[in-house]
Amino acid sequence: MSQKAKLLEKIRNGPNNTTLEEILTLMNSFGFNQKKTRDGFKFWYPQVNGIFAYVARPHGREKKVLSVYVKGCLNAIDRIVNPEEM
């Protein structure tokens, strides 16, 4: 199993325990472009219009990304991996 697949499985199994570094690594490994915004990051997939995700910078002591942003990133990845199912 590749590192990309291991990271994807780890994030799918624990979206509440995902760090910003893990999200950045995962999205870059799937070919998403990123732009740092005032509040976090915006990701988009250059080959297909309409596939994008937002991630707000984590707050607090633990530095975990909110699960709603993690699920948005996972949905964007699913749309590029399995386009016929969408």
C-alpha positions as CSV (number, residue, x, y, z in Angstrom):
1,M,0.0,0.0,0.0
2,S,1.4,3.4,-1.0
3,Q,1.9,6.3,1.4
4,K,-0.8,8.2,-0.3
5,A,-3.3,5.3,0.2
6,K,-2.3,4.9,3.8
7,L,-2.8,8.6,4.5
8,L,-6.2,8.6,2.8
9,E,-7.3,5.6,4.8
10,K,-6.1,7.2,8.0
11,I,-8.0,10.4,7.3
12,R,-11.1,8.5,6.3
13,N,-11.1,6.5,9.5
14,G,-10.5,9.5,11.7
15,P,-11.7,12.8,10.2
16,N,-11.8,14.4,13.7
17,N,-8.1,13.8,14.3
18,T,-6.7,15.3,11.1
19,T,-4.0,17.9,11.1
20,L,-3.5,20.7,8.5
21,E,-0.2,19.2,7.4
22,E,-2.0,15.9,6.6
23,I,-4.6,17.6,4.6
24,L,-2.0,19.6,2.6
25,T,0.0,16.5,1.9
26,L,-3.1,14.5,0.8
27,M,-4.5,17.2,-1.5
28,N,-1.1,17.9,-3.1
29,S,-0.5,14.1,-3.7
30,F,-3.8,13.9,-5.6
31,G,-2.8,16.8,-7.9
32,F,-4.9,19.6,-6.4
33,N,-3.5,23.2,-6.6
34,Q,-3.7,25.3,-3.5
35,K,-3.9,28.9,-2.6
36,K,-3.4,30.3,0.8
37,T,-6.3,32.6,1.7
38,R,-6.8,34.9,4.7
39,D,-8.7,32.2,6.6
40,G,-7.1,29.0,5.4
41,F,-6.6,27.3,2.1
42,K,-8.5,26.8,-1.2
43,F,-7.9,23.7,-3.2
44,W,-9.0,23.1,-6.8
45,Y,-8.4,20.4,-9.4
46,P,-7.0,22.0,-12.6
47,Q,-8.1,19.3,-15.0
48,V,-11.9,19.5,-14.2
49,N,-13.8,22.7,-13.5
50,G,-16.0,22.7,-10.4
51,I,-14.0,20.4,-8.2
52,F,-12.7,22.4,-5.2
53,A,-12.5,22.4,-1.4
54,Y,-11.9,24.9,1.4
55,V,-10.0,24.3,4.6
56,A,-10.0,26.9,7.4
57,R,-6.9,27.2,9.6
58,P,-7.4,25.2,12.8
59,H,-7.9,27.1,16.0
60,G,-7.1,26.0,19.6
61,R,-4.4,24.1,21.2
62,E,-4.7,20.8,19.3
63,K,-4.4,22.2,15.8
64,K,-6.9,19.8,14.3
65,V,-8.9,20.7,11.2
66,L,-12.7,20.6,11.7
67,S,-14.3,17.5,10.3
68,V,-16.6,19.4,7.9
69,Y,-13.5,20.6,6.0
70,V,-12.0,17.2,6.0
71,K,-15.1,15.7,4.6
72,G,-15.2,18.3,1.9
73,C,-11.7,17.4,0.9
74,L,-12.6,13.7,0.8
75,N,-15.6,14.4,-1.4
76,A,-13.4,16.3,-3.8
77,I,-11.0,13.4,-4.0
78,D,-13.8,11.0,-4.5
79,R,-15.1,13.1,-7.4
80,I,-11.7,12.8,-9.2
81,V,-11.1,9.1,-8.4
82,N,-14.6,7.9,-9.2
83,P,-16.2,10.4,-11.6
84,E,-18.7,7.9,-13.0
85,E,-20.3,7.5,-9.5
86,M,-21.1,11.2,-9.1
